[in-house]
Amino acid sequence: MMGLLAGGLASGFVLATLLNILIKLMTIVSLVFAPVFVAIGGLLF
């Protein structure tokens, strides 16, 4: 029973870490691409 609980906690921790990394990547990508989209929008409109 204890092993199962530890496994669940470990998988939850891994999932949380991956989610955290994904959010950071999304933030970086949006910061990098926001000026690009603004520039493209400025050219189009």
PDB file of N, CA, C and O in Angstrom:
ATOM      1  N   MET A   1       0.829  -1.203   0.000  1.00  0.00           N
ATOM      2  CA  MET A   1       0.000   0.000   0.000  1.00  0.00           C
ATOM      3  C   MET A   1       0.867   1.259   0.000  1.00  0.00           C
ATOM      4  O   MET A   1       0.576   2.228  -0.700  1.00  0.00           O
ATOM      5  N   MET A   2       1.930   1.226   0.792  1.00  0.00           N
ATOM      6  CA  MET A   2       2.811   2.390   0.890  1.00  0.00           C
ATOM      7  C   MET A   2       3.514   2.654  -0.443  1.00  0.00           C
ATOM      8  O   MET A   2       3.696   3.802  -0.846  1.00  0.00           O
ATOM      9  N   GLY A   3       3.907   1.562  -1.124  1.00  0.00           N
ATOM     10  CA  GLY A   3       4.586   1.693  -2.412  1.00  0.00           C
ATOM     11  C   GLY A   3       3.686   2.330  -3.451  1.00  0.00           C
ATOM     12  O   GLY A   3       4.127   3.148  -4.258  1.00  0.00           O
ATOM     13  N   LEU A   4       2.410   1.944  -3.421  1.00  0.00           N
ATOM     14  CA  LEU A   4       1.423   2.491  -4.355  1.00  0.00           C
ATOM     15  C   LEU A   4       1.248   3.993  -4.134  1.00  0.00           C
ATOM     16  O   LEU A   4       1.177   4.774  -5.083  1.00  0.00           O
ATOM     17  N   LEU A   5       1.180   4.377  -2.861  1.00  0.00           N
ATOM     18  CA  LEU A   5       1.034   5.787  -2.502  1.00  0.00           C
ATOM     19  C   LEU A   5       2.250   6.591  -2.959  1.00  0.00           C
ATOM     20  O   LEU A   5       2.117   7.686  -3.507  1.00  0.00           O
ATOM     21  N   ALA A   6       3.437   6.029  -2.724  1.00  0.00           N
ATOM     22  CA  ALA A   6       4.685   6.685  -3.129  1.00  0.00           C
ATOM     23  C   ALA A   6       4.736   6.832  -4.649  1.00  0.00           C
ATOM     24  O   ALA A   6       5.156   7.864  -5.171  1.00  0.00           O
ATOM     25  N   GLY A   7       4.301   5.783  -5.351  1.00  0.00           N
ATOM     26  CA  GLY A   7       4.267   5.817  -6.812  1.00  0.00           C
ATOM     27  C   GLY A   7       3.331   6.898  -7.322  1.00  0.00           C
ATOM     28  O   GLY A   7       3.645   7.610  -8.276  1.00  0.00           O
ATOM     29  N   GLY A   8       2.169   7.014  -6.672  1.00  0.00           N
ATOM     30  CA  GLY A   8       1.195   8.037  -7.042  1.00  0.00           C
ATOM     31  C   GLY A   8       1.744   9.436  -6.814  1.00  0.00           C
ATOM     32  O   GLY A   8       1.567  10.326  -7.646  1.00  0.00           O
ATOM     33  N   LEU A   9       2.416   9.624  -5.672  1.00  0.00           N
ATOM     34  CA  LEU A   9       3.022  10.920  -5.360  1.00  0.00           C
ATOM     35  C   LEU A   9       4.124  11.256  -6.352  1.00  0.00           C
ATOM     36  O   LEU A   9       4.243  12.396  -6.800  1.00  0.00           O
ATOM     37  N   ALA A  10       4.934  10.249  -6.695  1.00  0.00           N
ATOM     38  CA  ALA A  10       6.042  10.450  -7.632  1.00  0.00           C
ATOM     39  C   ALA A  10       5.514  10.849  -9.008  1.00  0.00           C
ATOM     40  O   ALA A  10       6.020  11.787  -9.625  1.00  0.00           O
ATOM     41  N   SER A  11       4.486  10.129  -9.488  1.00  0.00           N
ATOM     42  CA  SER A  11       3.920  10.440 -10.801  1.00  0.00           C
ATOM     43  C   SER A  11       3.262  11.818 -10.793  1.00  0.00           C
ATOM     44  O   SER A  11       3.327  12.549 -11.782  1.00  0.00           O
ATOM     45  N   GLY A  12       2.630  12.167  -9.678  1.00  0.00           N
ATOM     46  CA  GLY A  12       2.025  13.489  -9.539  1.00  0.00           C
ATOM     47  C   GLY A  12       3.075  14.584  -9.565  1.00  0.00           C
ATOM     48  O   GLY A  12       2.877  15.638 -10.171  1.00  0.00           O
ATOM     49  N   PHE A  13       4.201  14.322  -8.897  1.00  0.00           N
ATOM     50  CA  PHE A  13       5.305  15.285  -8.861  1.00  0.00           C
ATOM     51  C   PHE A  13       5.891  15.478 -10.256  1.00  0.00           C
ATOM     52  O   PHE A  13       6.168  16.603 -10.673  1.00  0.00           O
ATOM     53  N   VAL A  14       6.077  14.363 -10.976  1.00  0.00           N
ATOM     54  CA  VAL A  14       6.608  14.413 -12.347  1.00  0.00           C
ATOM     55  C   VAL A  14       5.656  15.204 -13.242  1.00  0.00           C
ATOM     56  O   VAL A  14       6.090  16.036 -14.039  1.00  0.00           O
ATOM     57  N   LEU A  15       4.358  14.939 -13.105  1.00  0.00           N
ATOM     58  CA  LEU A  15       3.343  15.624 -13.899  1.00  0.00           C
ATOM     59  C   LEU A  15       3.353  17.129 -13.619  1.00  0.00           C
ATOM     60  O   LEU A  15       3.270  17.942 -14.540  1.00  0.00           O
ATOM     61  N   ALA A  16       3.455  17.488 -12.332  1.00  0.00           N
ATOM     62  CA  ALA A  16       3.493  18.893 -11.935  1.00  0.00           C
ATOM     63  C   ALA A  16       4.737  19.579 -12.495  1.00  0.00           C
ATOM     64  O   ALA A  16       4.674  20.723 -12.947  1.00  0.00           O
ATOM     65  N   THR A  17       5.867  18.872 -12.461  1.00  0.00           N
ATOM     66  CA  THR A  17       7.126  19.417 -12.976  1.00  0.00           C
ATOM     67  C   THR A  17       7.036  19.643 -14.484  1.00  0.00           C
ATOM     68  O   THR A  17       7.452  20.687 -14.987  1.00  0.00           O
ATOM     69  N   LEU A  18       6.490  18.658 -15.203  1.00  0.00           N
ATOM     70  CA  LEU A  18       6.322  18.788 -16.650  1.00  0.00           C
ATOM     71  C   LEU A  18       5.390  19.948 -16.987  1.00  0.00           C
ATOM     72  O   LEU A  18       5.638  20.705 -17.925  1.00  0.00           O
ATOM     73  N   LEU A  19       4.315  20.078 -16.210  1.00  0.00           N
ATOM     74  CA  LEU A  19       3.360  21.158 -16.421  1.00  0.00           C
ATOM     75  C   LEU A  19       4.020  22.518 -16.197  1.00  0.00           C
ATOM     76  O   LEU A  19       3.788  23.470 -16.942  1.00  0.00           O
ATOM     77  N   ASN A  20       4.849  22.585 -15.150  1.00  0.00           N
ATOM     78  CA  ASN A  20       5.578  23.812 -14.820  1.00  0.00           C
ATOM     79  C   ASN A  20       6.523  24.203 -15.957  1.00  0.00           C
ATOM     80  O   ASN A  20       6.587  25.369 -16.345  1.00  0.00           O
ATOM     81  N   ILE A  21       7.260  23.216 -16.488  1.00  0.00           N
ATOM     82  CA  ILE A  21       8.182  23.444 -17.608  1.00  0.00           C
ATOM     83  C   ILE A  21       7.404  23.919 -18.835  1.00  0.00           C
ATOM     84  O   ILE A  21       7.831  24.837 -19.536  1.00  0.00           O
ATOM     85  N   LEU A  22       6.253  23.282 -19.088  1.00  0.00           N
ATOM     86  CA  LEU A  22       5.421  23.626 -20.238  1.00  0.00           C
ATOM     87  C   LEU A  22       4.927  25.069 -20.143  1.00  0.00           C
ATOM     88  O   LEU A  22       4.930  25.800 -21.133  1.00  0.00           O
ATOM     89  N   ILE A  23       4.500  25.475 -18.937  1.00  0.00           N
ATOM     90  CA  ILE A  23       4.029  26.849 -18.720  1.00  0.00           C
ATOM     91  C   ILE A  23       5.156  27.850 -18.962  1.00  0.00           C
ATOM     92  O   ILE A  23       4.943  28.898 -19.572  1.00  0.00           O
ATOM     93  N   LYS A  24       6.373  27.518 -18.475  1.00  0.00           N
ATOM     94  CA  LYS A  24       7.533  28.392 -18.687  1.00  0.00           C
ATOM     95  C   LYS A  24       7.855  28.513 -20.175  1.00  0.00           C
ATOM     96  O   LYS A  24       8.136  29.606 -20.667  1.00  0.00           O
ATOM     97  N   LEU A  25       7.814  27.388 -20.889  1.00  0.00           N
ATOM     98  CA  LEU A  25       8.068  27.399 -22.333  1.00  0.00           C
ATOM     99  C   LEU A  25       7.037  28.257 -23.058  1.00  0.00           C
ATOM    100  O   LEU A  25       7.385  29.048 -23.935  1.00  0.00           O
ATOM    101  N   MET A  26       5.757  28.097 -22.684  1.00  0.00           N
ATOM    102  CA  MET A  26       4.685  28.874 -23.295  1.00  0.00           C
ATOM    103  C   MET A  26       4.904  30.373 -23.067  1.00  0.00           C
ATOM    104  O   MET A  26       4.701  31.184 -23.970  1.00  0.00           O
ATOM    105  N   THR A  27       5.319  30.726 -21.851  1.00  0.00           N
ATOM    106  CA  THR A  27       5.576  32.129 -21.510  1.00  0.00           C
ATOM    107  C   THR A  27       6.704  32.691 -22.359  1.00  0.00           C
ATOM    108  O   THR A  27       6.589  33.786 -22.909  1.00  0.00           O
ATOM    109  N   ILE A  28       7.811  31.926 -22.466  1.00  0.00           N
ATOM    110  CA  ILE A  28       8.966  32.348 -23.265  1.00  0.00           C
ATOM    111  C   ILE A  28       8.569  32.502 -24.730  1.00  0.00           C
ATOM    112  O   ILE A  28       8.899  33.500 -25.371  1.00  0.00           O
ATOM    113  N   VAL A  29       7.852  31.498 -25.253  1.00  0.00           N
ATOM    114  CA  VAL A  29       7.416  31.522 -26.653  1.00  0.00           C
ATOM    115  C   VAL A  29       6.518  32.727 -26.917  1.00  0.00           C
ATOM    116  O   VAL A  29       6.683  33.414 -27.925  1.00  0.00           O
ATOM    117  N   SER A  30       5.567  32.988 -26.016  1.00  0.00           N
ATOM    118  CA  SER A  30       4.660  34.123 -26.214  1.00  0.00           C
ATOM    119  C   SER A  30       5.413  35.451 -26.149  1.00  0.00           C
ATOM    120  O   SER A  30       5.102  36.380 -26.894  1.00  0.00           O
ATOM    121  N   LEU A  31       6.405  35.542 -25.254  1.00  0.00           N
ATOM    122  CA  LEU A  31       7.213  36.763 -25.154  1.00  0.00           C
ATOM    123  C   LEU A  31       8.047  36.973 -26.410  1.00  0.00           C
ATOM    124  O   LEU A  31       8.223  38.104 -26.863  1.00  0.00           O
ATOM    125  N   VAL A  32       8.561  35.882 -26.973  1.00  0.00           N
ATOM    126  CA  VAL A  32       9.395  35.963 -28.173  1.00  0.00           C
ATOM    127  C   VAL A  32       8.542  36.288 -29.401  1.00  0.00           C
ATOM    128  O   VAL A  32       8.925  37.115 -30.229  1.00  0.00           O
ATOM    129  N   PHE A  33       7.380  35.630 -29.513  1.00  0.00           N
ATOM    130  CA  PHE A  33       6.576  35.764 -30.723  1.00  0.00           C
ATOM    131  C   PHE A  33       5.609  36.937 -30.718  1.00  0.00           C
ATOM    132  O   PHE A  33       5.114  37.327 -31.776  1.00  0.00           O
ATOM    133  N   ALA A  34       5.326  37.513 -29.544  1.00  0.00           N
ATOM    134  CA  ALA A  34       4.409  38.658 -29.483  1.00  0.00           C
ATOM    135  C   ALA A  34       4.867  39.808 -30.391  1.00  0.00           C
ATOM    136  O   ALA A  34       4.055  40.315 -31.165  1.00  0.00           O
ATOM    137  N   PRO A  35       6.146  40.243 -30.325  1.00  0.00           N
ATOM    138  CA  PRO A  35       6.599  41.307 -31.235  1.00  0.00           C
ATOM    139  C   PRO A  35       6.499  40.913 -32.707  1.00  0.00           C
ATOM    140  O   PRO A  35       6.199  41.747 -33.561  1.00  0.00           O
ATOM    141  N   VAL A  36       6.751  39.638 -32.995  1.00  0.00           N
ATOM    142  CA  VAL A  36       6.662  39.135 -34.374  1.00  0.00           C
ATOM    143  C   VAL A  36       5.229  39.249 -34.877  1.00  0.00           C
ATOM    144  O   VAL A  36       4.989  39.720 -35.989  1.00  0.00           O
ATOM    145  N   PHE A  37       4.269  38.813 -34.046  1.00  0.00           N
ATOM    146  CA  PHE A  37       2.860  38.899 -34.432  1.00  0.00           C
ATOM    147  C   PHE A  37       2.414  40.356 -34.583  1.00  0.00           C
ATOM    148  O   PHE A  37       1.641  40.682 -35.484  1.00  0.00           O
ATOM    149  N   VAL A  38       2.899  41.221 -33.706  1.00  0.00           N
ATOM    150  CA  VAL A  38       2.576  42.653 -33.785  1.00  0.00           C
ATOM    151  C   VAL A  38       3.126  43.234 -35.087  1.00  0.00           C
ATOM    152  O   VAL A  38       2.450  44.015 -35.756  1.00  0.00           O
ATOM    153  N   ALA A  39       4.359  42.852 -35.444  1.00  0.00           N
ATOM    154  CA  ALA A  39       4.983  43.326 -36.680  1.00  0.00           C
ATOM    155  C   ALA A  39       4.209  42.834 -37.900  1.00  0.00           C
ATOM    156  O   ALA A  39       3.959  43.604 -38.828  1.00  0.00           O
ATOM    157  N   ILE A  40       3.830  41.556 -37.905  1.00  0.00           N
ATOM    158  CA  ILE A  40       3.057  40.983 -39.015  1.00  0.00           C
ATOM    159  C   ILE A  40       1.692  41.674 -39.099  1.00  0.00           C
ATOM    160  O   ILE A  40       1.225  42.031 -40.180  1.00  0.00           O
ATOM    161  N   GLY A  41       1.065  41.852 -37.929  1.00  0.00           N
ATOM    162  CA  GLY A  41      -0.227  42.541 -37.881  1.00  0.00           C
ATOM    163  C   GLY A  41      -0.117  43.968 -38.401  1.00  0.00           C
ATOM    164  O   GLY A  41      -1.009  44.445 -39.101  1.00  0.00           O
ATOM    165  N   GLY A  42       0.970  44.648 -38.062  1.00  0.00           N
ATOM    166  CA  GLY A  42       1.210  46.007 -38.532  1.00  0.00           C
ATOM    167  C   GLY A  42       1.380  46.063 -40.043  1.00  0.00           C
ATOM    168  O   GLY A  42       0.951  47.021 -40.687  1.00  0.00           O
ATOM    169  N   LEU A  43       2.012  45.027 -40.611  1.00  0.00           N
ATOM    170  CA  LEU A  43       2.207  44.961 -42.057  1.00  0.00           C
ATOM    171  C   LEU A  43       0.899  44.648 -42.782  1.00  0.00           C
ATOM    172  O   LEU A  43       0.630  45.179 -43.859  1.00  0.00           O
ATOM    173  N   LEU A  44       0.084  43.772 -42.171  1.00  0.00           N
ATOM    174  CA  LEU A  44      -1.154  43.341 -42.821  1.00  0.00           C
ATOM    175  C   LEU A  44      -2.260  44.384 -42.714  1.00  0.00           C
ATOM    176  O   LEU A  44      -3.003  44.608 -43.669  1.00  0.00           O
ATOM    177  N   PHE A  45      -2.367  45.026 -41.540  1.00  0.00           N
ATOM    178  CA  PHE A  45      -3.504  45.920 -41.316  1.00  0.00           C
ATOM    179  C   PHE A  45      -3.088  47.388 -41.338  1.00  0.00           C
ATOM    180  O   PHE A  45      -3.928  48.271 -41.164  1.00  0.00           O
TER     181      PHE A  45
END
